[in-house]
């Protein structure tokens, strides 16, 4: 085992976990993407398989077409109580708020939302006491009792504990009954380099709470650890009695200040307890010494009518604009905006999950224009686009949109490719985190490079926000068909700092 690899790599922030028997389930934030809240299953906390998405139909998740990126679904909490799975989350879009869904089977379907108008803020948590009262604790840190079946609040809101004096962003609260105490775990310091996790305990779910004397119990601030921004933790006890914490972190690369490109990822660490009952978080553990899972390679020939759960779309997924049912063995995309610069662009992709990787797709754009893109948001993306007779590379960085290169191609479908690799040597303090190469396969099978672009401009440090890179397909004009899409890590390339 090594200490710098995530257990759920790529843009999978704000993890929440629960155990039922020998099975573990984990969820993450999804922001502007649909379906919302990816759901994973594991038997060992190290190896996770996505089994679905919690909010997978319009009745559960409506995201306005003009909603800014990094809006939408924030920080779910997943719990199991009285034979049922419960999930509470915030929809940070117009007309949104806090909502709760439940199911007997985590693979779905999940219920329609129960809205919680009396619960303010973000990052809601659920905990039940011995009397069966359901307590909802939220960022700030405040708390109110609720009826999870109706969404009605029961009694007045109360303020609890807000972490270290002066620390910003006391959020991501999770409440647990462990032994004789109720423990309140929170994130503080903001989700950037100052992020951390602190804890307090009290005699009941509403306190009063005393702070752990060695807070923060987790932070990498001010260290040279390869994983930074660690925070937003959730505790779980394994079947063997051991304790663990899942939490988010980032892996910055390149020179100064360092750029992380895949967003905030999910990491795992063991937890032990002191003699006086406080948790001690150990070093990060991971399932391999390479960070490359056996099932990391992905290929979709679009032979099935339903999409694989790892595919995510911008804000919605209307069958009118994105379907695999119109032409068997093809994904059909119909343009709605004019480019990826538009918030209602038709785009469907998968999270980048490896520091070095490639993605390829066979695109037929003879009835329109579209292609393959690496997207961070509307103002930060690189794309290789075809209209059936010409291929072009488009770069959008902030307010600047440019056509970087063009190449005539034989009329018809084209194999478009994106390759992400470490930067070339020598390095200095200004070196970016990686290089994004965009090109097309020639008729003789050779790869024609059209552009090699600096990856720092598709990073959170440049673009801002809470998400990470997503690689996928889009339509800019008319109708575009994809015959297949393939993603795989590039094992031979190792990250550099």
Secondary structure, 3 states (H helix, E strand, C coil): CCCCCCCECCCCCCCEEEEECCEEEEECCCECEECEEEEEEECCCCCCEEEEEEECCCCCCCCCCCCCCCCEEEEEEEEEECCEEEEEEEEECCCCEEEEEEECCCCCCCCCCEECCCCCCCCCEEEECCCCCEEEEECCCEEEEECCCCCCEEEEEEECCCCCCCCCCCEEEEEEEECCEEEEEEEECCCCCCCEEEEEEECCCCCCCEECCCCCCECCCCCCCCCEEEEEEEEEECCCCCEEEEEEEECCECCCCCECCCCCEEEEEEEEECCCCCEEEEEEECCCCCCCCCCCCEEECCCCCCCCCCCEEECCCCCCCEECCCCCCCEEEECCCCCCCCCCCEEEEEECCCCCEEEEEEEEEEEEEEEEEEEEECCEEEEEEECCCEEEEEEEECCEEEEEEEEECCCCCEEEEEEEECCCCCCCCCCCCCEEEEEEECCCCCEEEEEEEEHHHHCHHHHCCCCCCEEEEEEEEEEEEEEEEEEEECCCCCCCC
